[in-house]
């Protein structure tokens, strides 16, 4: 990367970059700027001599020499920085084939779970074995993700339709990703498997933040929505905060709630609970809608009807609790994320910047994202309807 200045009066030019293997031209913007040169794309190797010149240098009338750039500095960016630069170009130009690896990755390490939440498409209606017919990500395919993951800036480890820590090879993922120390690794969990030993082990890895699914702030609501041991969850979270205080890992801890008619009254309470325990914030997510999300399930002596619980079907009920949660978080100085979809369903508008929600054709996820399902299917984002490939046939880098 070259930090330079090209005075306006010198006119337009290109920077010609020559290596032993070939050359390329990079446009130079007038004024002060930076230009990134992809030496790998030139076929340059260690030990090659790289030379730079201008295709159209400026020579003042009667002047004895050409005038070009004033160079303030040259630096060799990290792999992450170079990959990020290529991604930015890709997002503008939308090439048919990208010459960079994904900057964001989402990996479902298992579909198995230890809960049957009423909002879960995979487990809500189960009886008997909670994980019959469900699978972990094939452990023999884990190495096939490595090369593509080395340039990613953000990697999310999650449970697909389940709980990540239920995966037999859960810790292998962190060993794999240690080769990319610059990545921000995110991890979501229901927190019930967070023994003291698991917490200690997790904090030794490069985990940037963890989001814990609560969906409630009281034992009663937790039993209605998730059905697990709320007291155990609270104890685990307190232990996580305790161990973080003495760890070298300043991991960010968030509580999350998927808001429904049945649990929204707990949203303000969850903000207070997060502050009391000492975590960093709360995330309030919108319940997903669509043709596939349509069921009723009995739990804890009550019936949860999915469509009846959608925020868009209960705006007058849900709006005051969301606004109360926002006010409480502001008063406590606690971070609060509120899903932008609430602006549509509760207030009837998209957001302050656009008059309508974006079309699918405007989505840029395929040019920077890669999502892996527990069955090794690969998708261009977590919302894609169909896979583009499967790791059983190709590596992630080839895909």
Order of alpha helices (4+ residues) and beta strands (2+ residues): beta-beta-beta-beta-alpha-beta-beta-alpha-beta-alpha-beta-alpha-beta-alpha-beta-alpha-alpha-beta-alpha-beta-beta-beta-alpha-beta-alpha-beta-beta-beta
